[in-house]
Amino acid sequence: MIKLIVKYLIIGVAWGCFAFVANYILLDLTGSDHLLSIYENPTANALGLIVVCIGFFGGGIVYEIERLGLLLKLAIHIAVGTGLFLLVGFNIGWLTTENPAMIAFNIVFNVLILSVVWIASYFYDKRKVEKINQKLIECSLRKPLDTE
């Protein structure tokens, strides 16, 4: 279980670093001034993105708990990821109480993104299981080779 936790943490940190760099590249390429205030403190933003990504990707560990239903797993994953995003967002300045519409948009956006990722993962895993089951059926139908 420790290896699994470390794996999810590493994935979260990697995606956080990627998101940080990607945001700066997009900011540079677009020349957009409206995002500049967000990036006045690069260290806080980098650490914030890492924490948020650990929440979203690390929260995926909930899918390893077999006794929970899929919808409960999804709800926990969304709550952890979105909760961390809101906590970090308010503390760093990504979100402010001055714009409630932006807060609502971010919550809906996070839920939609996680739902799409979850649905894609579900169908990918389902297809993988179907292939494994098909191979097992094929193997069980084969006659054993004579060893003589």
Secondary structure as a PSIPRED ss2 file (coil, helix, strand):
# PSIPRED VFORMAT (PSIPRED V4.0)

   1 M C   1.000  0.000  0.000
   2 I H   0.000  1.000  0.000
   3 K H   0.000  1.000  0.000
   4 L H   0.000  1.000  0.000
   5 I H   0.000  1.000  0.000
   6 V H   0.000  1.000  0.000
   7 K H   0.000  1.000  0.000
   8 Y H   0.000  1.000  0.000
   9 L H   0.000  1.000  0.000
  10 I H   0.000  1.000  0.000
  11 I H   0.000  1.000  0.000
  12 G H   0.000  1.000  0.000
  13 V H   0.000  1.000  0.000
  14 A H   0.000  1.000  0.000
  15 W H   0.000  1.000  0.000
  16 G H   0.000  1.000  0.000
  17 C H   0.000  1.000  0.000
  18 F H   0.000  1.000  0.000
  19 A H   0.000  1.000  0.000
  20 F H   0.000  1.000  0.000
  21 V H   0.000  1.000  0.000
  22 A H   0.000  1.000  0.000
  23 N H   0.000  1.000  0.000
  24 Y H   0.000  1.000  0.000
  25 I H   0.000  1.000  0.000
  26 L H   0.000  1.000  0.000
  27 L H   0.000  1.000  0.000
  28 D H   0.000  1.000  0.000
  29 L H   0.000  1.000  0.000
  30 T H   0.000  1.000  0.000
  31 G C   1.000  0.000  0.000
  32 S C   1.000  0.000  0.000
  33 D C   1.000  0.000  0.000
  34 H C   1.000  0.000  0.000
  35 L C   1.000  0.000  0.000
  36 L H   0.000  1.000  0.000
  37 S H   0.000  1.000  0.000
  38 I H   0.000  1.000  0.000
  39 Y H   0.000  1.000  0.000
  40 E C   1.000  0.000  0.000
  41 N C   1.000  0.000  0.000
  42 P H   0.000  1.000  0.000
  43 T H   0.000  1.000  0.000
  44 A H   0.000  1.000  0.000
  45 N H   0.000  1.000  0.000
  46 A H   0.000  1.000  0.000
  47 L H   0.000  1.000  0.000
  48 G H   0.000  1.000  0.000
  49 L H   0.000  1.000  0.000
  50 I H   0.000  1.000  0.000
  51 V H   0.000  1.000  0.000
  52 V H   0.000  1.000  0.000
  53 C H   0.000  1.000  0.000
  54 I H   0.000  1.000  0.000
  55 G H   0.000  1.000  0.000
  56 F H   0.000  1.000  0.000
  57 F H   0.000  1.000  0.000
  58 G H   0.000  1.000  0.000
  59 G H   0.000  1.000  0.000
  60 G H   0.000  1.000  0.000
  61 I H   0.000  1.000  0.000
  62 V H   0.000  1.000  0.000
  63 Y H   0.000  1.000  0.000
  64 E H   0.000  1.000  0.000
  65 I C   1.000  0.000  0.000
  66 E C   1.000  0.000  0.000
  67 R C   1.000  0.000  0.000
  68 L C   1.000  0.000  0.000
  69 G C   1.000  0.000  0.000
  70 L H   0.000  1.000  0.000
  71 L H   0.000  1.000  0.000
  72 L H   0.000  1.000  0.000
  73 K H   0.000  1.000  0.000
  74 L H   0.000  1.000  0.000
  75 A H   0.000  1.000  0.000
  76 I H   0.000  1.000  0.000
  77 H H   0.000  1.000  0.000
  78 I H   0.000  1.000  0.000
  79 A H   0.000  1.000  0.000
  80 V H   0.000  1.000  0.000
  81 G H   0.000  1.000  0.000
  82 T H   0.000  1.000  0.000
  83 G H   0.000  1.000  0.000
  84 L H   0.000  1.000  0.000
  85 F H   0.000  1.000  0.000
  86 L H   0.000  1.000  0.000
  87 L H   0.000  1.000  0.000
  88 V H   0.000  1.000  0.000
  89 G H   0.000  1.000  0.000
  90 F H   0.000  1.000  0.000
  91 N H   0.000  1.000  0.000
  92 I H   0.000  1.000  0.000
  93 G C   1.000  0.000  0.000
  94 W C   1.000  0.000  0.000
  95 L C   1.000  0.000  0.000
  96 T C   1.000  0.000  0.000
  97 T C   1.000  0.000  0.000
  98 E C   1.000  0.000  0.000
  99 N C   1.000  0.000  0.000
 100 P H   0.000  1.000  0.000
 101 A H   0.000  1.000  0.000
 102 M H   0.000  1.000  0.000
 103 I H   0.000  1.000  0.000
 104 A H   0.000  1.000  0.000
 105 F H   0.000  1.000  0.000
 106 N H   0.000  1.000  0.000
 107 I H   0.000  1.000  0.000
 108 V H   0.000  1.000  0.000
 109 F H   0.000  1.000  0.000
 110 N H   0.000  1.000  0.000
 111 V H   0.000  1.000  0.000
 112 L H   0.000  1.000  0.000
 113 I H   0.000  1.000  0.000
 114 L H   0.000  1.000  0.000
 115 S H   0.000  1.000  0.000
 116 V H   0.000  1.000  0.000
 117 V H   0.000  1.000  0.000
 118 W H   0.000  1.000  0.000
 119 I H   0.000  1.000  0.000
 120 A H   0.000  1.000  0.000
 121 S H   0.000  1.000  0.000
 122 Y H   0.000  1.000  0.000
 123 F H   0.000  1.000  0.000
 124 Y H   0.000  1.000  0.000
 125 D H   0.000  1.000  0.000
 126 K H   0.000  1.000  0.000
 127 R H   0.000  1.000  0.000
 128 K H   0.000  1.000  0.000
 129 V H   0.000  1.000  0.000
 130 E H   0.000  1.000  0.000
 131 K H   0.000  1.000  0.000
 132 I H   0.000  1.000  0.000
 133 N H   0.000  1.000  0.000
 134 Q H   0.000  1.000  0.000
 135 K H   0.000  1.000  0.000
 136 L H   0.000  1.000  0.000
 137 I H   0.000  1.000  0.000
 138 E H   0.000  1.000  0.000
 139 C H   0.000  1.000  0.000
 140 S H   0.000  1.000  0.000
 141 L H   0.000  1.000  0.000
 142 R C   1.000  0.000  0.000
 143 K C   1.000  0.000  0.000
 144 P C   1.000  0.000  0.000
 145 L C   1.000  0.000  0.000
 146 D C   1.000  0.000  0.000
 147 T C   1.000  0.000  0.000
 148 E C   1.000  0.000  0.000
